[in-house]
């Protein structure tokens, strides 16, 4: 499942995100969602989240 809809992403979910510094390469970082940072119901590039380890990025895959 992709991470473009806010209703699909919840705190505690395991996700793959793209960090700001990795946007060119598309490298994915896996982690557990702590906070949702996007307020709109959807975003074409993925919902922005903060992981439990503090990293911030846009969700590409939900596990």
Buried (B, 14 or more C-beta within 10 A) or exposed (E): EEBBBBEBBEEEBEBBBBBEEEEEEEEBBEBBBBEBEBEEEEBEEBBBBBBEEEBBBBBBBBE
